[in-house]
Amino acid sequence: MSGQLDRIRGALIGLRMPRALEALEHILARLERGEITAVEAIDALLGEEYATREGRRIEVALRTAKLMPIKTLESFDFSFQPSLDRERIAALAQLDFVRRAEVVHFLGPPGTGKSHLATALGVAAVKAGRTVYRATLAELIEALSQAERSGRLPEKIRFYARASLLIVDEIGYLPITRGGANLFFQLVNARYEKGAMILTSNRGFAEWGDVFGDPVVAAALLDRLLHHAVVVQIEGASYRLRAHADLIPEHVRANAPIMPPPPPKLKNGAADH
C-alpha cells in the first residue's frame, strides 16, 4: 500500500497537481472509513485540483481583461434602478450575444450602474471561458494613437479584435478628436460581425456626432454598432451620489437626478411595494 501511495504522490507531483496532492490523505482516509466510494474519491481528488486551477485561471484572466475590481450581477442593486428589466439583464448573462457577435449598449446618466453591469457581464464571460478585454474609450484611442505613431496600428487593432468580448466604457465623457474617431472606427470595423462588444455611454446616439467630432464618422460607427445590437436605457438616479443628495446644489439636482424615483402609489394612497 505504501508503495502505491508513493507512486500516486510521485504521479501527482509529475503532473503538477499540488492541490490534489494536498487533499490525497484526507480523501483516502474518508475512503477507508467507508464514507465515499472509490469513484467518489477519484472525483473528489480531481475536483480539488480542477477547482484550484479554474480559480487561478479566472483570476489571471480577470486581471488581463482589466476587470478588477470584480463586479457581479448579484452585487448590483436593482431596487435602486427600477427602470432596469432584471430578467433582461439575466438573459444577457447567458452570453448568447457573445456567441452571436452582437453589441450591447448601456446608456444613461453618470452613476446609474452602466460600468457595473458591463463589468459583471465581462466577469461572467471570463468564467465561461471567453476572452475579454475592457478599456475606456479614451484609453483605447490613446493606445491606438501610440500604435499609429510607432507604425504598429494593424498589430494593435488585431490585438483588440482577438477578444471574444470587448468592453468600451465611458463613451461621451471626454472629447474625441477626428483622428481618434477614425482610429476607433477602424477597430469597430475590424470587429464588425466577428466579435461582441459592450459599450457604455452617458450620451444618446443623436449626440454621437458631437462626441466624436465628426457626424460622418459617428454615422458610420452607429451603422455597424446598431446593426446587431441590444440597447439598454437606464433612466434612474446616481447610485454613487445617493448618500450626498442634500449636498448637491438645487440647479444641479434638477438636471442630474441623484435620488431614486418614489415608489408608485396605490389608489388608496399606500405605497406599492
Long-range contacts (C-beta under 8 A, 24 or more apart in sequence): 17-49, 18-52, 19-48, 19-49, 19-51, 19-52, 19-53, 20-45, 20-46, 20-48, 20-49, 22-48, 23-48, 23-49, 58-126, 58-127, 61-126, 61-131, 61-132, 62-123, 62-126, 64-133, 65-122, 65-126, 65-131, 65-132, 65-133, 65-134, 65-163, 66-133, 66-134, 66-135, 67-119, 67-122, 67-123, 67-126, 67-132, 67-134, 70-119, 70-123, 71-115, 71-116, 71-119, 71-120, 71-123, 72-120, 72-123, 73-117, 73-120, 73-121, 73-124, 75-116, 75-120, 76-113, 76-116, 76-117, 76-120, 77-113, 77-239, 80-113, 80-236, 80-237, 80-239, 80-242, 80-260, 81-112, 81-113, 81-234, 81-236, 81-237, 81-239, 81-260, 82-236, 82-260, 82-261, 83-233, 83-234, 83-235, 83-236, 84-113, 84-232, 84-234, 84-236, 88-232, 89-117, 89-232, 92-121, 92-230, 93-120, 93-121, 93-124, 95-121, 95-124, 95-125, 95-128, 95-130, 97-196, 97-230, 98-125, 98-130, 98-164, 98-165, 98-196, 100-196, 100-228, 101-191, 101-193, 101-194, 101-195, 101-196, 101-228, 102-196, 102-228, 102-229, 102-230, 103-196, 103-197, 103-198, 103-199, 103-225, 103-226, 103-228, 103-229, 103-230, 104-196, 104-197, 104-198, 104-199, 104-229, 104-230, 104-232, 105-198, 105-199, 105-200, 105-201, 105-225, 105-226, 105-229, 105-230, 105-231, 105-232, 106-198, 106-199, 106-200, 106-201, 106-232, 106-234, 107-200, 107-201, 107-202, 107-203, 107-204, 107-231, 107-232, 107-233, 107-234, 108-202, 108-233, 108-234, 108-235, 108-236, 109-202, 109-234, 109-237, 109-238, 109-256, 109-257, 110-173, 110-202, 110-238, 110-240, 110-256, 111-237, 111-238, 111-239, 111-240, 111-241, 111-258, 112-234, 112-236, 112-237, 112-238, 112-239, 113-234, 113-236, 113-239, 114-169, 114-200, 114-201, 114-202, 114-234, 115-169, 115-170, 115-200, 117-232, 118-167, 118-169, 118-198, 118-200, 119-167, 121-165, 121-167, 121-198, 122-165, 122-167, 122-198, 125-164, 125-165, 130-164, 130-165, 131-162, 131-163, 131-164, 131-165, 132-163, 132-164, 132-165, 132-166, 132-167, 133-160, 133-163, 133-165, 133-166, 133-167, 134-166, 134-167, 134-169, 135-167, 135-168, 135-169, 136-168, 136-169, 136-170, 136-173, 137-168, 137-169, 137-170, 137-171, 137-173, 137-174, 137-176, 137-184, 138-170, 138-173, 138-174, 138-176, 140-168, 140-184, 140-187, 141-176, 141-180, 141-183, 141-184, 144-180, 144-183, 144-184, 144-186, 144-187, 145-179, 145-180, 145-183, 148-183, 153-183, 153-186, 157-186, 157-187, 157-190, 158-190, 160-187, 160-190, 160-191, 161-187, 161-190, 161-191, 161-194, 161-195, 163-195, 164-195, 164-196, 165-195, 165-196, 165-197, 165-198, 166-191, 166-195, 166-196, 166-197, 166-198, 167-197, 167-198, 167-199, 167-200, 168-197, 168-198, 168-199, 168-200, 169-200, 170-200, 170-201, 170-202, 171-199, 171-200, 171-201, 171-202, 171-203, 171-211, 172-201, 172-202, 172-203, 172-207, 172-208, 172-211, 173-202, 175-211, 175-213, 176-211, 176-212, 176-213, 177-213, 178-212, 178-213, 178-214, 178-217, 180-212, 181-212, 181-213, 181-214, 181-217, 181-218, 181-221, 182-214, 182-217, 184-212, 184-221, 185-217, 185-220, 185-221, 188-221, 188-224, 188-225, 189-224, 192-224, 192-227, 193-227, 193-228, 197-225, 199-225, 236-260, 236-261, 237-261
